Amino acid sequence: MTKGLALSQEDVVRGHVIERLMCDLTFKRSDVARRFGPVAQAVIADAALLAQADSDGLVRASDDGFAITERGRPFARAIAAHFDAYLAGTQARHSSAV
């Protein structure tokens, strides 16, 4: 018997982006697009919208990248959580970013 959940391709892309942000504070759009193909476009678009909406200088977008700024470092967990498609709908009682 096998237990677990099957991940969609978008889940895998989002997991990769979250991991890169938590580890490196950045990801390259071209790398994500090359690795995951067209399914990555939704996540890349989310990054562009987040950067565009940021008026506090916590993130920045470049021609080929998305990065958490020095000012945004204390908020890295919350910024990365933006890419978690399941986080908003959960009522879990575990630790969350402030």
N, C-alpha and C positions, 0 to 999 in steps of 0.2 A: 504494500500500500504506500502511495506517495502522498505527502502532504505539502501544502504550500499554495501559492497563488501564481497564476501565469501572468507574466508582465507583457504589456503591449509594447510595441516599438517606441511609442511616445513615452511610456514609463521609463524605458531604458535611456532615452535621450535626456529626459528630465533628471534622472538619477546621475547621469554623467555630468551634466551642467552643475547640479548641486554639489557633487563631489569636487569638481574643479574650483568652484567658488569657495568652498570651505577649506580646501587645501592650498590653492594658489591665488585666491581672490580675483581670478580672471579666467576667461575662456576666449578662444578665438572662434569667431563665427565660421571661418573657412574650414577649420578642423572639425567642428561639429557637423557642418554640411557634408564634408567629405566622408566622414565616418558613418553618418546615418541617413544621408540622402534627403529626399523631399520631406520625410516625416519630421525632420529637424526644423523646418520653416516656422512652425507654430511656436516653438520655443525661442527661436531667434527673434521672431516678431514680439514675443513677450518681453524679451530683453530690451528691445528698441523702445517699446512703450514705457517700460519702467525707467529707462534712462531719460526719456523725454519728459516724463512726469516728475522727475526728481528736481526739486527746487532747492534742496539742502546741500547738494554737492556730495552725496553719499556714494553715487555710482557715476560712471562715465562710459560713453560709447565712443568708439573710434570707427574708422572705416572697416576694420576687421576684428574688432574685439569689444568686449564688455568687461569692465573691471570695477571692483569695489575700491573706492579711494581711501586714502589714509584717514580722512575724516569719517568714512563709513565703516572702518574696521571694527569698531565696537558693535556694529549692527549687522555684521556678516551673517549671523545665523538667521536673523529676520529677513535679510535681503535674499539669501538662498532659499528660504521658505516660500518666497513669492513664486518659485518655480515648481513647488510641490502641488500638483493638481488635486490631491486628496486632502490636503490640510484644512482647507476652508470648511469642508463638510463634516468634519469629525467632532465628536463631543468627548473625546478622550481626555482623561484626567492626568496626563503625564506632563512632564516639564515642557514649557513652551517659551519661546523668546518673548521678551517684553516689548 
